[in-house]
């Protein structure tokens, strides 16, 4: 079953800022290809995790049978807010060609770009104070570590100079695996909500903490709500401590081990940054291929042993070993 993605939602529903989502300066494969799941309660998502299968037994016709239940735990995943308050000087915006509205419209692509980068970093690195943000949701690297699905390079690279490759198997549904989003925001045709404040009027904003200095500004608040949902220990695998040095680049054996660490199917995707992708090229292994993904052969997709590779340059090449 095809996965719903944020990219597909942006295109199909004509979201404001959709072009920015699709062409972020720091390419975000996670936002464009990752499966997306609407949160069950807008700002939070209730779900269950199946820890063990029920025990079913054979019996004769007319025989008795025991009561069974699934051993499952109930959880809530809370979405976190990505955003900021935009305050622009009134004397500049009023005199802008087309006025205040045109000025803020011109700023929108930059805020969509900033949203995309902040969202991608937060979803990968979560609450890690060095690489992510303490206010972010739990990140992919934290889920992978908790599930024991981290694969370390044979020769670990130097701390502060390494990167990781993520394998994720996306699953749809309330107990699936994917990016959680607030359906209230998307129903209005946006991934990031931009709300004009103060009734569209200018207000005095204090710009000094040492005196009564103020500036007249127009304001818009930009907000979006996201988190990542995983309900199985086989959703996420991580191959870490990769560095561009002879004995510290990815190996074919470790790449295969990474794919085997997740419940592999047609919705499994590999995420890495451009630098790590170049290291894979050095392997010159037949399992790495580039194939056309359109019938007119104008678009191509790299893959490892049939698993698609998506570039996300919000994955750092400066990861510290304290992550793991």
C-alpha positions as CSV (number, residue, x, y, z in Angstrom):
1,X,0.0,0.0,0.0
2,X,1.5,3.4,-1.0
3,X,2.5,5.6,1.9
4,X,1.0,9.0,2.3
5,X,3.9,11.5,2.5
6,X,4.2,15.2,3.4
7,X,5.4,15.8,-0.1
8,X,2.3,14.2,-1.6
9,X,0.0,16.2,0.7
10,X,1.8,19.4,-0.3
11,X,1.3,18.7,-4.0
12,X,-2.2,17.2,-4.0
13,X,-3.7,19.8,-1.6
14,X,-1.9,22.8,-3.0
15,X,-0.4,23.8,0.3
16,X,1.1,27.2,0.7
17,X,4.8,27.0,0.4
18,X,4.7,23.6,-1.3
19,X,7.5,24.5,-3.7
20,X,9.7,25.3,-0.8
21,X,9.0,22.0,0.8
22,X,10.1,20.2,-2.3
23,X,13.3,22.2,-2.9
24,X,14.8,22.9,0.4
25,X,18.4,24.3,0.3
26,X,19.4,21.4,2.6
27,X,17.6,18.6,0.8
28,X,15.3,16.8,3.2
29,X,14.6,13.3,2.0
30,X,12.8,12.7,5.3
31,X,10.2,15.4,4.7
32,X,9.7,14.6,1.1
33,X,9.7,10.7,1.1
34,X,8.9,9.8,4.7
35,X,5.4,8.3,5.4
36,X,3.1,10.8,7.1
37,X,0.4,10.0,9.7
38,X,-2.3,12.4,11.0
39,X,-2.3,12.7,14.8
40,X,-5.4,11.2,16.4
41,X,-5.9,14.1,18.8
42,X,-4.3,17.0,16.8
43,X,-1.5,17.8,19.4
44,X,-1.1,14.3,20.6
45,X,-1.4,10.8,19.2
46,X,-2.7,7.8,21.1
47,X,-1.4,4.4,20.0
48,X,-0.5,1.0,21.2
49,X,2.6,-1.2,20.9
50,X,2.2,-4.9,20.5
51,X,4.9,-6.6,22.7
52,X,3.8,-10.3,22.1
53,X,1.4,-12.2,19.9
54,X,-1.6,-13.9,21.5
55,X,-1.3,-17.6,22.1
56,X,-3.7,-19.6,19.8
57,X,-4.2,-23.3,20.2
58,X,-5.6,-26.2,18.2
59,X,-8.9,-27.9,19.4
60,X,-11.5,-30.5,18.2
61,X,-14.8,-29.4,16.8
62,X,-17.1,-28.6,19.8
63,X,-14.1,-28.5,22.1
64,X,-13.3,-25.8,24.6
65,X,-10.9,-22.8,24.1
66,X,-9.2,-20.5,26.4
67,X,-9.6,-16.7,26.6
68,X,-6.7,-14.8,25.0
69,X,-5.8,-11.1,24.6
70,X,-3.0,-9.2,23.0
71,X,-0.2,-8.1,25.3
72,X,-0.1,-4.4,24.2
73,X,0.9,-1.2,25.9
74,X,-0.9,2.1,25.4
75,X,1.1,5.2,24.7
76,X,0.7,8.9,23.8
77,X,3.2,10.7,21.5
78,X,3.0,14.5,21.9
79,X,3.6,16.7,18.9
80,X,6.0,19.6,19.4
81,X,5.8,23.1,17.9
82,X,8.3,24.4,15.4
83,X,8.0,28.1,14.7
84,X,8.8,31.7,15.4
85,X,7.5,35.2,15.7
86,X,8.2,37.4,12.7
87,X,8.4,41.1,13.4
88,X,9.1,43.5,10.5
89,X,9.6,47.3,10.7
90,X,6.5,49.2,9.8
91,X,8.3,52.0,7.9
92,X,9.9,49.4,5.6
93,X,6.9,47.1,5.0
94,X,4.4,50.0,4.4
95,X,6.5,51.4,1.6
96,X,7.2,48.0,0.1
97,X,5.9,47.5,-3.5
98,X,2.5,46.0,-3.0
99,X,2.4,47.0,0.7
100,X,2.6,45.0,3.9
101,X,0.9,41.9,2.5
102,X,3.3,41.7,-0.4
103,X,6.3,42.1,1.9
104,X,5.3,39.2,4.2
105,X,4.4,37.0,1.2
106,X,7.9,37.5,-0.1
107,X,9.3,36.4,3.2
108,X,7.3,33.1,3.2
109,X,9.8,31.0,1.3
110,X,12.5,31.7,3.7
111,X,10.3,30.7,6.7
112,X,9.2,27.5,4.9
113,X,12.9,26.8,4.3
114,X,13.7,27.4,8.0
115,X,10.8,25.3,9.1
116,X,11.9,22.4,6.9
117,X,15.4,22.4,8.2
118,X,14.5,22.8,11.8
119,X,11.8,20.0,11.5
120,X,14.2,17.6,9.8
121,X,17.0,18.1,12.3
122,X,14.6,17.7,15.2
123,X,13.1,14.6,13.8
124,X,16.5,13.0,13.3
125,X,18.3,14.1,16.5
126,X,15.4,14.8,18.9
127,X,16.1,16.2,22.3
128,X,19.9,15.8,22.1
129,X,21.1,19.2,23.2
130,X,24.2,19.2,20.9
131,X,22.8,18.0,17.6
132,X,19.0,18.5,18.1
133,X,17.0,20.6,20.4
134,X,15.9,20.0,24.0
135,X,12.3,21.0,23.1
136,X,12.1,18.8,20.1
137,X,10.1,15.5,20.1
138,X,12.0,12.2,20.6
139,X,14.2,11.7,17.6
140,X,14.9,8.8,15.2
141,X,18.4,8.4,16.7
142,X,16.9,8.0,20.2
143,X,14.3,5.5,19.0
144,X,17.0,3.5,17.3
145,X,19.3,3.4,20.3
146,X,16.5,2.5,22.6
147,X,15.5,-0.4,20.3
148,X,19.1,-1.6,20.2
149,X,19.3,-1.2,16.5
150,X,22.6,0.7,16.1
151,X,25.3,-0.8,14.0
152,X,28.8,0.7,14.6
153,X,31.3,1.0,11.8
154,X,34.1,-1.6,12.0
155,X,36.7,1.2,12.6
156,X,34.8,4.0,14.4
157,X,35.5,7.5,13.1
158,X,36.7,10.3,15.4
159,X,34.0,11.9,17.6
160,X,32.7,15.1,16.2
161,X,33.6,14.1,12.6
162,X,31.2,11.3,11.8
163,X,27.8,10.7,10.2
164,X,25.1,8.1,10.2
165,X,22.8,6.2,7.8
166,X,19.2,5.5,8.8
167,X,17.1,2.7,7.6
168,X,13.3,3.2,8.2
169,X,10.4,1.0,7.4
170,X,7.3,3.3,7.2
171,X,3.9,1.9,8.0
172,X,0.6,3.6,7.7
173,X,-2.2,3.6,10.3
174,X,-2.7,4.7,13.8
175,X,-0.1,2.2,15.1
176,X,2.3,2.7,12.2
177,X,5.6,4.4,11.7
178,X,6.0,7.8,10.2
179,X,5.9,11.6,10.7
180,X,3.0,12.7,12.8
181,X,1.3,15.9,11.7
182,X,-1.5,18.0,13.0
183,X,-4.5,17.5,10.7
184,X,-6.0,20.8,11.9
185,X,-3.2,22.7,10.3
186,X,-3.1,20.6,7.1
187,X,-6.8,20.9,6.7
188,X,-6.3,24.6,6.2
189,X,-3.9,23.9,3.4
190,X,-0.6,24.4,5.2
191,X,2.2,22.4,6.7
192,X,3.3,25.6,8.6
193,X,0.5,27.9,9.8
194,X,1.2,31.7,9.4
195,X,-1.1,33.8,11.5
196,X,-1.3,37.6,11.2
197,X,-1.3,39.1,14.7
198,X,-2.7,42.3,16.2
199,X,-5.6,42.4,13.7
200,X,-3.1,43.3,11.0
201,X,-2.2,46.5,12.7
202,X,1.3,47.7,13.6
203,X,2.3,47.6,17.3
204,X,5.2,49.1,19.3
205,X,7.8,46.4,20.2
206,X,10.4,47.1,22.8
207,X,13.9,46.5,21.3
208,X,16.0,47.4,24.3
209,X,16.3,46.0,27.8
210,X,18.1,49.0,29.1
211,X,15.7,51.8,28.2
212,X,12.3,52.7,26.7
213,X,13.5,52.2,23.0
214,X,10.7,50.8,20.8
215,X,9.9,50.2,17.2
216,X,6.6,50.0,15.3
217,X,6.3,46.6,13.7
218,X,3.8,44.3,11.9
219,X,3.9,40.7,13.2
220,X,3.1,37.2,11.9
221,X,3.5,34.0,13.9
222,X,4.7,30.9,12.1
223,X,4.0,27.5,13.7
224,X,3.9,23.9,12.7
225,X,3.4,20.7,14.8
226,X,5.3,17.5,14.2
227,X,6.6,14.4,15.9
228,X,7.8,10.9,14.8
229,X,5.8,7.8,15.6
230,X,7.3,4.3,15.8
231,X,5.5,1.4,17.4
232,X,7.9,-1.5,16.7
233,X,11.5,-2.2,17.5
234,X,12.1,-3.2,13.9
235,X,11.1,0.2,12.4
236,X,14.4,2.0,12.6
237,X,18.0,1.0,12.2
238,X,21.1,3.2,12.3
239,X,24.6,2.6,10.9
240,X,26.8,5.1,12.8
241,X,30.3,6.5,13.2
242,X,31.0,6.8,9.5
243,X,33.8,9.0,8.4
244,X,35.6,9.8,5.1
245,X,38.7,7.8,5.8
246,X,39.9,4.5,4.2
247,X,39.0,2.2,7.1
248,X,36.0,4.3,8.3
249,X,33.8,4.5,5.2
250,X,30.6,2.3,4.8
251,X,31.2,-1.3,4.0
252,X,28.9,-3.6,2.0
253,X,28.6,-6.0,5.0
254,X,27.5,-3.3,7.4
255,X,25.0,-1.9,4.8
256,X,23.4,-5.3,4.5
257,X,23.4,-5.6,8.3
258,X,21.6,-2.3,8.5
259,X,18.8,-3.4,6.1
260,X,18.5,-6.6,8.0
261,X,18.0,-4.7,11.3
262,X,14.6,-3.5,10.2
263,X,11.5,-5.3,9.0
264,X,12.4,-4.8,5.4
265,X,9.6,-4.3,2.8
266,X,8.8,-2.0,-0.2
267,X,8.3,1.0,2.2
268,X,11.9,0.8,3.6
269,X,14.1,3.8,2.8
270,X,17.7,4.6,3.5
271,X,18.5,8.2,4.6
272,X,22.0,9.7,4.4
273,X,23.6,13.0,3.6
274,X,25.4,13.8,0.3
275,X,28.9,13.2,1.8
276,X,28.0,9.7,3.0
277,X,26.4,9.0,-0.4
278,X,29.7,9.8,-2.1
279,X,31.5,7.4,0.3
280,X,29.2,4.6,-0.9
281,X,30.2,5.4,-4.4
282,X,33.8,4.6,-3.5
283,X,32.7,1.0,-2.6
284,X,32.0,0.4,-6.3
285,X,29.7,-2.5,-5.2
286,X,27.2,-4.0,-7.6
287,X,24.5,-3.7,-4.8
288,X,24.6,0.1,-5.3
289,X,22.7,1.1,-8.4
290,X,21.1,4.1,-10.0
291,X,17.9,3.4,-11.9
292,X,15.2,5.4,-13.7
293,X,12.0,6.0,-11.8
294,X,10.0,7.5,-14.6
295,X,9.0,6.0,-17.9
296,X,10.7,8.8,-19.9
297,X,14.0,8.2,-18.0
298,X,14.5,11.8,-16.8
299,X,14.5,11.0,-13.1
300,X,16.8,8.5,-11.4
301,X,16.8,6.9,-7.9
302,X,19.9,5.4,-6.2
303,X,19.4,2.3,-4.2
304,X,21.3,-0.3,-2.2
305,X,20.3,-3.9,-2.9
306,X,16.9,-2.6,-4.0
307,X,16.3,-0.3,-1.1
308,X,15.9,3.4,-2.2
309,X,18.4,6.0,-1.0
310,X,17.2,9.5,-0.1
311,X,19.5,12.4,0.5
312,X,18.9,14.5,3.6
313,X,21.6,17.1,4.2
314,X,20.2,17.9,7.6
315,X,22.0,14.8,8.8
316,X,25.3,16.0,10.1
317,X,28.9,15.1,9.3
318,X,29.9,16.3,12.8
319,X,28.1,13.8,15.0
320,X,29.7,13.2,18.4
321,X,30.0,9.6,19.7
322,X,28.0,10.7,22.8
323,X,24.9,10.2,20.6
324,X,25.4,6.5,20.8
